[in-house]
Amino acid sequence: MLNSEPLLSIIIPAHNEERRLPGSLDKIVAFLEKQDYQAEVIVVENASQDNTAGVVEDFRSRYPFISLIREERRGKGLAVKRGMLAARGEYLFICDSDLSMPIEEVSKFLPPALENYGVAIASREVEGARRYGEPAYRHLMGRVFNFLVRLLAVPGFQDTQCGFKCFQREVARDIFPYQTMDGWGFDVEVLFIACKRGYRIVEVPINWYYSANSRVSPIKDSLRMLGEILKVRLNDWRGMYELTMTNDQ
């Protein structure tokens, strides 16, 4: 399942995921082994204090298309950036380790189901999407945050914070070198850069299952992400997202 240029790269940021990761990797492996295309899985172990890296090493010993990157500094955005810049696939898919979106849904992001886009966002809000088990207060907080995102940074999209997104390789190589956010706000930043570059961004309706073990703190992380949204606007004003000659654009 591994060659010089796989069709699909699945990038999984993982902080202290020794319990959830084995089941998720089992499901991903079972799915990929049924496909007729080449794929790779990159797990970015992100400053874990448990045996997350050991879990990945065990899978890697059995499945050569799985690889491990170790990042000593903590931050989901940082882990995603490292994985995206290391990936070799034609389509680079960010995947949360809890698989709140069943891995089978990834087919919605690949040809022939979906083509001619730069970035595809998994959406829990557009027509055809389904949420399962999410408390009403979490949904409400998410909608309030999305309103602020649309108002201040990325207009027109109903769900920027879902942890599943797909980038065409050349688009990712244009966007992620400019990413500055190491934390949860990276989603808004990379979408802002994609909009600034004029790439086509589409929202893909998915089935999504709420996890009671979510690592997101609704209040604390929302406030932090709000600050990062404002920082994105400041960065843009400073010209930090402008194309530079050093990136061979």
WOGIGI-V323641 format. One line per field, one symbol per residue. ss: DSSP state (A for helix, B for strand, O for the rest). psi: psi as a letter, one per 30 degrees, with the letter a starting at -180 (. if undefined). A space follows every 50 residues. Layout:
BEGIN
ss=???
psi=???
END
This chain:
BEGIN
ss=OOOOOOOBBBBBBBOOOOOOAAAAAAAAAAAAOOOOOOBBBBBBBBOOOO OAAAAAAAAAAAOOOBBBBBBOOOOAAAAAAAAAAAOOOOBBBBOOOOOO OOAAAAAAAOOOOOOOOOBBBBBOOOOOOBBBOOOAAAAAAAAAAAAAAA AAOOOOOOOOOOOOBBBBAAAAAAAAAAOOOOOOOAAAAAAAAAAAAOOO BBBBBOBBBOOOOOOOOAAAAAAAAAAAAAAAAAAAAOOOOOOOAAAOO
psi=gkaeilekkjkjkjjhgfefeeeeeeeeeeeefflglkllkjkjkihlga heeeeeeeeeffjffklkkkjfkkjeeeeeeeeefflflekjjkkkffhf jkffffffflkfeklhlekkkkkgflkflkkkgkkeeeeeeeeeeeeeee efeilfkfjffkgjkkkkeeeefeefffkfkfafgeeeeeeeeeeefgkk klkjklkkkkkfgkfkjeeeeeeeeeeeeeeeeeeeefgfgkklffgh.
END
